[in-house]
Amino acid sequence: MNKSIRGRALTGTALALAASSVLTACGGEGSSSTDTKSDGSASAKPAVAVKDPLVATFDGGLYILDGESLKLAKTIDLPGFNRVNPAGDEDHVVVSTDSGFRVLDATDQTLTDIEYRGAKPGHVVRHAGKTVLFTDGTGEVNVFDPTALSSGKKPEGRTYTSAEPHHGVAIELADGKLVSTLGTEEKRTGALVLDKNNKEVARNEDCPGVHGEAAAKNEAVGIGCEDGILIYKDGKFTKIDAPDGYGRIGNQAGSDASPILLGDYKTDPEAELERPTRISLIDTDKKKLRLVDLGVSYSFRSLARGPHGEALVLGTDGALHVIDQNTGKIEKKIPAVGKWQEPLDWQQPRPTLFVRGHVAYVSEPSRKVLHTIDLLKGKKMTSVTLPESTNELSGVVAGH
């Protein structure tokens, strides 16, 4: 396929689709490209051209779909528990496997030879034209320009290794500073900032249980804590305390269009699985935190942002809740999927939200269905049934 013909350029919100635990996976690595017959068996078939590729994981592989029609173009066998995130350009998706981060050319529908090996590949962050990978099992951070992936070779880029391996996250800012978490396998405490030469220039260890990251307007970076959120902006850290003694913000979604971050909010440290009904809205300008009660629960795969900075939450009532990030008012509820409940095991499938521009993609694994929703019109556009139930959902997103 000629990559100079791609359809429209993509824009997207910064997504920090983060896990509530570190990545573990079973099965060996390896891949083969197949298409699935109506009887469920696999047969070799040439790739079909796709626009704005969408990638969904299932138990044992990946589906590549056309982002407009949702037509299933390719099935790639990949054993183990796999995770997917945008790589940061118009063609590629980062796949977290049991052996490390692998790069999928979603436009050409092939797994490339580009790989960042290491145990427990964790968060993938895109910001200011750079993509940052954090490998939990080694503490290694890799930073690269995603546009260099089109060469087919591993991009040259910055590397940094944390003092101790831990379930962490890192983000590089436009001026070259690197914000990276601090911790060990047993305890996570905060974050530090490194200059272009990896020299430490700032540190804050007032963030117990640090988890997750998102960037807001004017490069305000939020890092979740078990008692609020840590903000790094204009060269300094500020802690915003939760109203509860234990008020965990572990997953966040940011938007370049808004100074306000969307976060989850949990208050029971003893729960096997807390199913929260409140979300947090963090104003990075005013350094204030607002809680909004949705009246229904959600999961860590439920948070995203709309094209104008709207806060989006996929609730267990089956609706996509559109929230004014400035007031906390629920502006509308768009029917998306049937009612559901978050499973106890975080690796098990549940409805998942992925947003690109004004289109929300929502999976409904209980029915093996994927939907598209027009956020501007507030209605469902397309639905497709797939051979297997999907788990994670992502796609190509350029522009960050």
C-alpha positions, -999 to 999 in steps of 0.1 A, spaced: 0 0 0 13 35 -8 15 52 25 13 86 9 -24 79 3 -39 77 38 -71 97 39 -75 125 62 -49 135 88 -57 124 123 -59 144 154 -66 130 189 -66 137 226 -38 126 248 -48 92 262 -34 78 292 -50 44 291 -33 29 319 -36 -4 337 -45 -7 374 -17 -33 377 15 -43 359 14 -63 328 17 -101 331 11 -124 302 11 -161 293 22 -179 262 51 -175 238 57 -148 213 53 -150 175 29 -139 149 12 -149 117 -11 -130 95 -45 -146 89 -81 -139 81 -109 -157 99 -135 -177 80 -171 -177 90 -166 -211 107 -139 -196 129 -109 -213 112 -80 -192 98 -68 -189 62 -41 -169 46 -54 -139 28 -38 -107 14 -42 -76 35 -71 -52 26 -64 -15 26 -77 3 57 -82 39 66 -74 52 101 -66 17 114 -82 5 146 -66 -24 165 -84 -46 190 -69 -74 211 -85 -108 217 -73 -139 235 -44 -150 213 -42 -122 187 -50 -88 172 -78 -76 149 -70 -48 125 -101 -29 113 -109 0 91 -115 30 113 -144 43 92 -163 12 82 -151 -11 110 -145 -38 84 -122 -65 97 -92 -64 74 -67 -87 91 -63 -111 120 -28 -115 135 -21 -144 158 -1 -134 188 -3 -157 219 -4 -143 254 -21 -113 270 -14 -83 248 -21 -46 252 -22 -18 226 -15 19 225 -11 45 197 25 48 187 21 85 178 21 85 140 -4 77 112 6 41 108 18 24 139 5 9 172 26 -2 201 18 -38 213 28 -48 248 36 -85 248 51 -110 272 86 -102 258 84 -65 256 70 -37 234 66 -46 198 56 -22 170 27 -30 147 24 -13 113 -14 -11 114 -16 5 79 4 -23 63 -11 -48 88 22 -64 98 42 -68 130 75 -51 124 109 -62 136 111 -31 159 110 -43 195 120 -30 229 126 -61 249 120 -63 287 99 -79 313 65 -63 321 62 -36 295 39 -9 310 28 26 301 30 41 267 29 80 267 27 104 237 34 140 241 51 169 223 60 147 193 77 121 214 66 86 225 79 72 258 79 36 269 83 25 305 94 -11 311 83 -21 346 105 -51 350 137 -32 343 128 4 351 140 13 316 126 44 298 128 47 260 120 80 242 117 82 204 102 102 176 73 81 163 77 95 128 110 76 126 91 43 128 83 45 91 119 37 83 113 1 95 142 4 118 143 10 156 145 47 161 175 63 177 163 79 209 169 88 246 172 62 273 170 64 310 170 36 337 152 42 370 171 36 402 148 6 409 124 -13 386 88 -5 394 54 -1 378 60 34 366 55 60 338 74 88 322 67 117 299 91 140 279 81 177 277 87 200 248 118 215 263 134 180 267 128 176 304 118 141 314 93 135 342 96 100 355 82 81 386 101 70 417 96 37 434 105 1 439 86 -32 433 72 -28 469 66 9 472 61 39 448 66 74 462 67 102 437 84 116 407 116 133 395 125 156 366 156 152 345 171 177 321 182 168 285 213 152 299 194 131 324 206 153 353 180 156 381 166 191 384 135 185 406 119 158 428 88 152 449 82 122 471 48 132 484 28 109 462 22 75 478 13 47 454 21 68 423 3 55 392 -6 69 359 0 102 340 -18 127 318 -10 160 303 -33 190 302 -31 224 284 1 243 288 21 211 296 7 206 331 14 170 339 -7 151 365 6 120 383 -19 100 403 -14 93 441 -33 74 467 -41 107 485 -47 131 455 -26 141 425 8 155 419 11 183 393 43 193 375 40 227 358 63 256 350 93 239 366 78 229 399 57 203 416 24 210 434 4 184 454 -34 186 453 -48 166 482 -78 144 480 -108 153 503 -105 118 518 -76 104 537 -74 77 511 -85 91 478 -67 73 450 -64 87 415 -48 60 395 -59 66 359 -62 99 341 -71 114 307 -59 148 295 -66 171 267 -45 198 250 -77 218 248 -83 220 286 -63 227 317 -85 202 335 -76 166 339 -101 137 342 -93 111 368 -109 81 385 -114 82 423 -113 54 448 -117 55 486 -115 19 499 -79 7 503 -91 -28 515 -114 -35 486 -106 -65 464 -121 -45 436 -137 -11 443 -163 -1 417 -163 37 421 -192 60 411 -173 93 414 -147 107 390 -123 136 397 -118 167 377 -84 184 385 -79 220 375 -42 223 369 -44 262 368 -63 267 400 -48 236 417 -83 224 427 -100 190 426 -137 185 420 -155 153 425 -185 143 404 -209 115 412 -221 97 381 -245 74 400 -230 44 382 -196 27 383 -170 25 355 -136 8 349 -100 20 342 -108 15 305 -137 39 307 -120 73 306 -113 95 276 -116 131 263 -136 146 235 -125 170 208 -132 201 228 -118 187 261 -151 172 273 -147 145 299 -160 111 287 -168 82 309 -183 49 298 -205 38 327 -218 4 337 -253 16 328 -242 12 292 -241 50 285 -213 72 275 -214 101 299 -204 135 284 -193 158 312 -185 195 310 -150 195 324 -154 231 337 -186 227 357 -188 189 363 -223 189 348 -233 158 329 -244 173 296 -257 141 280 -257 103 281 -253 86 248 -265 49 247 -235 28 238 -237 -8 251 -258 -30 273 -254 -28 311 -223 -45 324 -202 -51 355 -164 -48 359 -148 -82 363 -126 -89 393 -96 -98 371 -83 -66 354 -71 -87 324 -106 -99 317 -126 -82 289 -150 -54 297 -165 -26 276 -136 -3 265 -135 33 252 -111 47 227 -116 82 212 -101 97 181 -112 132 171 -150 134 173 -154 96 170 -157 73 201 -150 36 196 -167 13 222 -163 -24 225 -191 -47 238 -172 -80 245 -203 -99 258 -218 -96 223 -185 -96 204 -194 -62 190 -176 -29 183 -195 4 179 -187 39 167 -203 69 182 -203 104 167 -197 127 197 -209 158 179 -242 143 169 -245 122 201 -255 90 184 -242 56 174 -231 53 137 -217 18 130 -216 -16 147 -198 -47 137 -197 -83 151 -163 -99 153 -153 -136 156 -141 -133 192 -147 -110 221 -122 -82 222 -103 -68 252 -82 -37 246 -90 -12 219 -67 14 203 -56 28 169 -33 51 151 -32 87 164 -8 113 150 -3 148 162 12 145 197 
